[in-house]
Amino acid sequence: MGRYEEIWGDVGARQSVQETIISAYAGDKLEDKQLAGEDYWVDPAELKREVDAQRNARSRLKQYKRKESSKSAFKTAKLRREIAAPYKNNVISYVVAGFGVAALLFNVFPRLLELPEIADVKFPDVL
């Protein structure tokens, strides 16, 4: 008798397969045990279909991951090229230099875009 049985006795202890078969037919009615979920039968054909379906799902998943890994390598290289392209052509430096020149120009000539005030011009009264 193990330590578990010494403490708990047979409350909730699992039975061996032979004990389960004997108890299923010995004391209680088979129908009561079936309703309680203690007696069940597994269809071998159904079990095989389920195992095959799981195996097929795993193989499809492996194939999908293999395809994705090859695609992701292409996507990574393309992304690197697209990110590096503006820096290689110095487009960004020209844009930044243009904004700098415009800011300097407006700092030196603050009234550059203001319209001239024509209303302040005074014409002589006598010609």
C-alpha positions as CSV (number, residue, x, y, z in Angstrom):
1,M,0.0,0.0,0.0
2,G,1.4,3.4,-1.0
3,R,1.5,6.6,0.9
4,Y,-1.5,7.9,-0.9
5,E,-3.7,4.9,0.0
6,E,-2.5,5.1,3.6
7,I,-3.8,8.7,3.9
8,W,-6.8,8.7,1.6
9,G,-7.8,5.1,1.3
10,D,-9.5,4.4,-1.9
11,V,-11.3,7.8,-2.1
12,G,-10.6,9.1,-5.6
13,A,-7.9,6.6,-6.3
14,R,-7.6,5.4,-9.8
15,Q,-8.1,1.8,-10.7
16,S,-6.1,-0.3,-13.0
17,V,-7.6,-1.3,-16.4
18,Q,-8.4,-4.8,-15.2
19,E,-10.1,-3.5,-12.0
20,T,-12.1,-1.1,-14.1
21,I,-13.4,-3.8,-16.4
22,I,-14.3,-6.1,-13.5
23,S,-16.1,-3.3,-11.6
24,A,-18.0,-2.3,-14.7
25,Y,-19.6,-5.7,-15.0
26,A,-19.7,-6.7,-11.3
27,G,-21.6,-4.4,-9.0
28,D,-23.3,-1.5,-10.6
29,K,-25.4,-1.6,-13.7
30,L,-23.5,-0.9,-16.9
31,E,-26.1,1.7,-18.0
32,D,-25.5,3.7,-14.7
33,K,-21.7,3.6,-15.3
34,Q,-22.1,4.7,-18.9
35,L,-24.3,7.7,-17.8
36,A,-21.8,8.6,-15.2
37,G,-19.1,8.6,-17.9
38,E,-17.1,5.8,-16.3
39,D,-17.5,3.4,-19.2
40,Y,-16.9,4.5,-22.8
41,W,-15.8,3.0,-26.1
42,V,-13.5,4.6,-28.7
43,D,-14.2,3.8,-32.3
44,P,-10.8,2.8,-33.9
45,A,-11.8,4.1,-37.3
46,E,-12.9,7.5,-35.8
47,L,-9.7,7.6,-33.7
48,K,-7.6,6.9,-36.9
49,R,-9.4,9.7,-38.8
50,E,-8.8,12.1,-35.9
51,V,-5.1,11.2,-35.7
52,D,-4.7,11.6,-39.5
53,A,-6.5,14.9,-39.4
54,Q,-4.1,16.2,-36.7
55,R,-1.1,14.9,-38.6
56,N,-2.3,16.6,-41.8
57,A,-2.8,19.8,-40.0
58,R,0.7,19.7,-38.5
59,S,2.2,19.0,-42.0
60,R,0.2,21.9,-43.5
61,L,1.4,24.2,-40.7
62,K,5.0,23.2,-41.4
63,Q,4.6,23.8,-45.1
64,Y,3.0,27.2,-44.4
65,K,5.8,28.2,-42.0
66,R,8.4,27.1,-44.6
67,K,6.8,29.3,-47.3
68,E,6.4,32.2,-44.9
69,S,10.1,32.0,-43.9
70,S,11.2,32.1,-47.5
71,K,8.8,35.0,-48.2
72,S,9.9,36.9,-45.1
73,A,13.5,36.7,-46.2
74,F,12.5,38.4,-49.4
75,K,10.4,41.0,-47.6
76,T,13.2,41.8,-45.2
77,A,15.7,42.4,-48.1
78,K,13.1,44.5,-50.0
79,L,12.3,46.6,-46.9
80,R,16.0,47.3,-46.3
81,R,16.4,48.5,-49.9
82,E,13.4,50.7,-49.6
83,I,14.5,52.2,-46.4
84,A,18.0,52.9,-47.6
85,A,17.0,54.2,-51.0
86,P,16.4,57.9,-50.0
87,Y,19.7,58.0,-48.1
88,K,21.6,56.7,-51.0
89,N,20.2,59.3,-53.4
90,N,20.7,62.1,-50.9
91,V,17.1,63.2,-51.4
92,I,16.6,63.8,-47.7
93,S,19.7,66.0,-47.5
94,Y,18.4,68.1,-50.4
95,V,15.0,68.5,-48.8
96,V,16.5,69.4,-45.4
97,A,18.9,71.9,-47.1
98,G,16.0,73.5,-49.0
99,F,14.0,74.0,-45.8
100,G,17.1,75.5,-44.1
101,V,17.6,77.9,-47.0
102,A,13.9,78.9,-46.8
103,A,14.1,79.5,-43.1
104,L,17.3,81.5,-43.4
105,L,15.8,83.6,-46.2
106,F,12.7,84.4,-44.2
107,N,14.8,85.2,-41.1
108,V,16.9,87.7,-43.1
109,F,13.9,89.2,-45.0
110,P,10.9,88.9,-42.6
111,R,8.6,91.0,-44.9
112,L,9.4,89.0,-48.0
113,L,5.9,87.7,-48.5
114,E,3.9,90.7,-47.2
115,L,1.9,92.7,-49.8
116,P,2.9,96.3,-50.3
117,E,0.5,98.7,-48.7
118,I,-0.9,100.7,-51.5
119,A,-3.3,102.7,-49.3
120,D,-0.4,104.5,-47.7
121,V,0.8,106.0,-51.0
122,K,-0.1,109.7,-51.3
123,F,-0.7,111.3,-54.6
124,P,0.0,115.0,-55.0
125,D,-3.1,117.2,-54.9
126,V,-1.9,119.5,-57.6
127,L,-0.5,118.4,-60.9
